Amino acid sequence: MTGHEKISTGVSRRRLLQGAGLGLAGLTLPKAVGAARAAGAGLVPAPNPADYVLKVQRAEINPDGEKAVPAILLNDRLPGPELRFTEGETFRVRVENHLADQPTTVHWHGMLVPDVMDGVPDISQVAIAAQQSFVYEYPLLQNGTYWYHSHFSLQEQLGHSGPLIVEPKDEPLAYDRDYVIFLADWLHSDPYEIIPGLIKEGESQGMQMDAGPDLADVDYPSFLLNGRGGKNFWSGAARPGERVRLRFINGSASSYFKVMIDGHPLTITHADGPAVRPVEVDWFLMATAECYDVLLTMGETSATIHAEALGGAGQALGVLHAPGTAPKVNAAKPKFGPRQLAYDQLQAPEPTGTFAKPDRVYELTLNGDMRKYVWSIDNQVWPDAEPMIVKRGELVEVSMKNTTPMIHPMHLHGHFFRLMLPGLDPRFAALKHTVNVAPEETLRFVFLADNPGRWFFHCHNLYHLKTGMAREWIYEL
């Protein structure tokens, strides 16, 4: 994956939150977004030329040099092609399903789309049948770092995913190079054997839900950075003194990553797409499906990017290095500094809302049974779960209490939410679409019901989702 060079012209940083897509009842709405959303609400697949064509195909690949295994790729690439647009443009991508035996979809993770473009089978879209195609088309109401992936069965674990970047009309940041860092976990076996194996393990060990925190339930042999693992590491050019923008995407199926770069402090500038007030850290934890943008000033001729899987099972590696010099990777276990990013350090540069009282409150519990490997929300196992009802214009508050020993990356489709943390000014609550809920933790968020339709809400651990941890939001007329 190549970098996008951007020569700084001294653009001054502006305090803005571009394209957050939230408004009306107590949440800030960028100008013209409401009108654009209304105009896009009736979009249907059209025979317009696509800006990109994504071909979903089977392949056999060996990204870590250890074992060739079956995969489902987009345009024969892992990850899929980097899609780049500019805020305000019309997004238009044709997805061609070249699989002979399976349907597919594409979900545009974190994007504010009409529900018919959200790519969730049986909720917002009929899956794209084998040997058929579908044009996804909608106005781009936001900017930032996002990604895309299949929402059909376990295709995402097999490689069906890639980065999506929406650049602002007027970039407030100054930097010299721009790289996407796409992280993933990788199996040497059939992912469809994972859940039966976990059930068998739970039954044989009699695992209880009070056995203490469990950081990972899938033993991955490999972790990838930009589709590469093992000794086949990714590298990107950067001269000492240059400012480098790194767009980190956790595109894994179920892994969390602790991210650091040898010898370099990191300035967090964006979380899940929208801007945040810059905060300098030594490292940060990425829940599955989260995105973080980072700025750093290159201080050496070579610096290793470490993404260690939570629990110490392994790491994905990459290198930034001066042009004309050989990249040198430090494969040793990373040493993390004291300054870890915390959610309560994420604040929006401009107000994202007020102290408005919510119109509707949902108090949810995250539940699970490790012995049976069944996961649920309010003890309701998807798809046998009641829909959660909202009305357009309502301010909705959601609290989630994690009653399990597992971590859960919870993701809301079609909306951003304001993460409400104790002790922080709620007017500047960060906007996110995915959040980690730790064992025994209760987290609260607020979102505006401003995008009518049917929307998925689920744990982004693919195996937790597959075994029931999901619900559906439905707008009442």
N, C-alpha and C positions, 0 to 999 in steps of 0.2 A: 504494500500500500504506500503510495507516494505521498509526500507532504505537500501542502499548499503554501508556497512562500508568499509572504506579505511584507512589503517594505514599508516601514513606519514613516509617516509624513508628519509626525507630531500631533496626531489627532488628540484633542483634549478629551479626557474621560467625562462623560455626562452621567448624572444620576438619573437613570431611567430603568424601567422594567418593561422591556419591549415585549409586546404581544402576549401578555399573560392570559388574556382571554377571560378575565373574571370581571363581573360588574354588577350593576343594579343594586340589590339589597345589601349594601354595606361593603361591597368589594369593588376594587378599582378596575375600570374597564378602559383600555386604550381607545382612543378616538377611532371611529369608523369600524371597529371590530364587530360591534353589534349589527351594523348594517351588512357587513360582509358575511357574518354568520347567517343572517336571515336569507341573504341571497343564495348561500350555498346549501340551505337546508333541503332544497328539492333536487339536488344533483343526482343524476342517474348515469350509469355507464354510457359513454358517448363514443362515436366512431372517430374521435379526433386523433391526430397523430400523437403518440406518447413521447414524452421527454426521455423516458427510460423504458426499456423492455427487460423484464426479469424472467428468465427461463428456469423453471424448477425442474431439475434433472437428477437422476441417480448417478452416483460415481463411486469409485473405490479410491480412497486416498490414505496417505501416511504422513500426517502433518508433523508428527514428533519423531519420525525416524525409527519407531519401535515396531509398528505393525500396521499393515494395510487393512482397512475396515470399510464397510459400506457407509455411504453418506448420502444426504440429499442436499444439493448445492444450488445456488443461484448463479447462472452464467458460468458454471464450472469454477467458482471461486469460494474460498473460505477465509474470512467471512464473505458474504455477498458484496456486490459492488457498492462503493460509497456514493450515495445519492446526495447531490448538492443543489439547493435551490436558494432563492432570495425571498425574504418576507414580502408578501403582497402578490407574488406570482401565483399562478394556478398550478397546483400539483397534479401531474398526469403521468401515471405509470401503468403500463400494460403488463400483467402477470400471465405468463403462459405455463400451463401445467403439462409438462412433458412426461409426467409419471404415467405408467400404464395401468396401475392398479390402485391408486389412491387419489382422493380429492385433496385440495390444499386451500389455504387462504394466506393473506398477509395482514397482520395487525401492525399499524403504525404507532408504535409505543410512545405515549406522551403527547400525541398530536390531537389538536382540537378539530375534530372532523364531524361531518354529519354521520349519524349512527350507521347508515347503510354503507359507509366506507370504512367501518372499523374492523372488519375482517374476523369476526368471531362467529364460527358456525352455529346455526340454530338460534342465534340471538340477533345479530345484526346483518348476517349475510348467509345465503346458501353457498356452501363450499364450492369452489371451482372444480368441476368434474375433470376426470382424467381426459387429456387431449383437448381441453377447452381453455379459454382465456377470459380475462376480466380486466376492464380499465378502471383503476382507482383514480378519481378526480375530485378535487376540492380546493377551495381557496386557502392559502397559507396565512393564517392569522397570527403567527408567532415566529420567533426565531430561537435558535439555540441548538444544542446537541441532543439528538434523539436516536432511535434505532427502530428496526423493523424485524419481525419474525413470524413464523407460522403459528397459527393458533389451532392447528389440527393435530390431535393426538400427540405423539412425541417427536414430530418432525424437527422441532427446534433443537433438540439434543443432537440430532444427526447433522446439523450444520445449516439449517434453513433460517438464516438471520443475517443482518448486516447493518451498517451505520447510515443514518439519515441526518444531514446537516442543513439547517436553514439559516442563512446569513442575514443579518439585519441590513436594512437599506442604508444605514449610516452607522458603521462600526465604531463604537466608543473606545474600544481597546486598541492599544498600539503594540504590535508584536511583529517579529521577523519571519517566523515559521509556524506552521499550523499542522499538527498531526492528530489523527484519530488513533486512539489506543483501545482496541476492541478485545476484551478479555472473555475467555470461554473455558469451560471444562470439557474434557474429552474422554470418551470411553473406548476401550479395545474390545468391547463385547456388545451384544444386542441390547439396546436400552429397554426393549420390551420384556427383558428378563429381570430388570431391576426390581420392580414392585413385587413379583412373586418371590424373589429372593429375600426381600426385606420382610415379607409376611412369614416366610419359613423361618427366618432368623428370629423374629419376634416370638413365634410360637415355641421354638426350641429353647430360647433363653428366658421365656416368661417375662419379657420386659414390662416394667411398670412405668406409669407416667410420672411417678415421684422418684425416679432414679437419678435425678440431677440433670443439669444442663447438658444438652447434646448439640454440638456445633455443626455436625454434618452427619447425614445418614447414608450417603453414597460414597463408596471408596473409589475415587477417580485415579487412574494411573497417570494422568497427564493434564496439564493446564496450558492454555494457548494464549499468546499475545499476537494479535493481528494474524491469526491462523497458523502460527508457528510455535513449536515446542521443542523441548530437548536442546540439542546443540544447533538446531536450525533456527536461531533466534532472529527476531526482527531488529533492524537498525535504521536510524534516521539521522540525517546530517544536521549539525548545528555548530556554528563557530563560537568559541569563547566570547562572551560579551553579548551575544544575541539573546533576545527575548523570545521564548518558545511557548506557544500555546499548545497544550496537550488536552485533547477531548477524550476523557476516560469513559468508556461504556462497559458496564458489567453485563455482557451478553451471555452469561452462563445459564445453564439449566437449573442449577440449584446451589451454586457455590458463592460464598462471600470472599472478598479479597482485602488484605491489608496492603496498601500501596505506599511506596516510598521510592525516592531516587537518591542514589548514593551521593552524599556531599552537597545536596541542594535542598534548601527550604522551598516549600511549595505555597503559592498563593492561590487559594480557592476563589474563583470569580463567578461561577455559575453552579447551580445545583438542579438537576433534572430539567435543564433548559433555561429557565429564567435566571437573571442576574441576582447575585447576593452581594452584600457589602464585603469587600475583599478581606480575607483573614489568612494569616500566615501560619502554617503548621509544618510539622516534620513528616506526618503521615496521616492517612485517612482510611477508614473502613468503608468498603462499598458493599451494600446489600445487593443481592441478585436484582438486576434490572435497573439499578440506579445509574445516573450519569453525573459526572463532575468535570467541570473545566478548570484547568490549572495553568497558571503562568509561572515560569521560572526564568532566571537569567543564567545562561550557560557559563559555568565557571571553570570547566576543565575540558580537556580534549576528548574525554570519554566518560560517560556516566551511565550506570546500569539502572534500568527501571525494574523494580521488584514488585510483583503482585503475588503475595503469599496467600494461599488458600487458608481461610480461617480454620484453625485446628492443626495447622502445620503439616498438612498432607503433601505439600509440594508448592511450587511457585512457577508462575509464568515470567519470562524474562525478555527484556528488550534493551537496546543501547542507543543513546544519543552520542554522536561522535563528530569531531571536526572533519570537514571534507578533506579528502586526500590522505586520511589516516585510517588504519584498520580498526574497526570496532573491537573493543576488549570487554568481554562480559565478565561480571563478577557473579559466579554461580553459588557463592557461599550463602548460608542462611542470613537474611537481612537482620540488621540491628536497628530497631525502631527507637527513635528519639522520644523525648517526654511529651512533645506537643501533638496530641491526637485531636483531630477534628471531632467536635461534638455537635449534635443537632442544635443545641442552644446557642451555638456560635453563628448559625445561619440566620441572617436577617436581611430582609429586602431593602434595597436602597431607597425606595419610595413606599408610602403607605399602600398596603394591599387590602385594607379594610378598616372597619370601625369596631366599636364595642357592641354592635347591634345584637339583640337577643335572637337566637335561632328560632325559626318557625317550626322546626321538627327535629327531634332528637332520637337517635338510635344508639342503644347501649348493647354492644356485641361482645361475645366471648369467642376466642379462638380455641378450638378443642381438638383432641386427637387421641387415638388409641394405637400405641406403638406395636402392640402384639398383633392386632389385626391390620395394621397400617391403613387406618381410616382417619381422615382429617375433615374438619367441619367448622362451620361458623354457627354459633348458637345451637350446637349439636344437630344441625341440619346438614345433611350430606348432599352436595350437588350431584346430580340435577334434581333430586327430590328435596328441594328447598323452596320456601315461600319467597316470592319477590318482595323487594323493599320498595315502597311507594313514595314518590315525591310529586310535587306540583311545580310547574314552571314559575320561577321567581322566588321560590322559597330558599331561605338560608338553612342549611342542613348541618347539624352537628352529629359527629360519629365518634364514639369512644370504643376502643378495642382493648379488651383484657386478655392477655395471653396466658391461658391456664396450662400450657404444655411446657416441656423442657426444651423445645426446639425454638429456634429463631424463625420468624416469618416475615418475608418481604411482601407487604400488602400493597396492591396496585389498583388504582381506580381508573377506569377507561373514560375518555371523552371530557375530562375536567381536570383542572388543577385544584388542589385543596390547600388551605392554610394550616400549617402545622402549629397547633396551639400548645405551647410549653409553659410550665409554671415559671413565674418570675420574669417573663419576657413581655415586652409591649406588644399586644396582639395586633396593633395597627401595622407593625412591620414584620408580621409573621411570614416566614419563607413560604414560597409556593412550591409544592412538590406534587408528583403523581405516584410516587412509590416511597414507602417508609418501612424501616426495620422495626419490628416489635419484639423485644427481648423476652425471655421467659419470665413470667410473673409480672411483667410490665403492663401498664395501662397507658395507651396513647390516645390523644384526642385530636381530631381535625375538623375543619369546617369547610364546606364548599357551597357554592351557589348553584342551584338547579337552573341553569341557563342554556342547556343544550338538550332539548326534548328528544326522547327516544328510549331505547333499551340499552343498558350499559352493564358491562361485566365488572365485578369487584372480586378480587381473588388473591390468594397467595401466589407469588411468582416463583416459588419452588415448584418446578414442573411436576414433580411426583406428588407433592401435596395437592396441587390443583387436580391432577388426574384422579386422585382418590377422594375428592370431595370438598376441598376448602375453597368454596366460591359461593357467591350470591349474585343476584341480578337486581339492578335498579330499573324501575319502570316509571315513566312519567304518566301521571294521571291527567286526563283531559279536563 
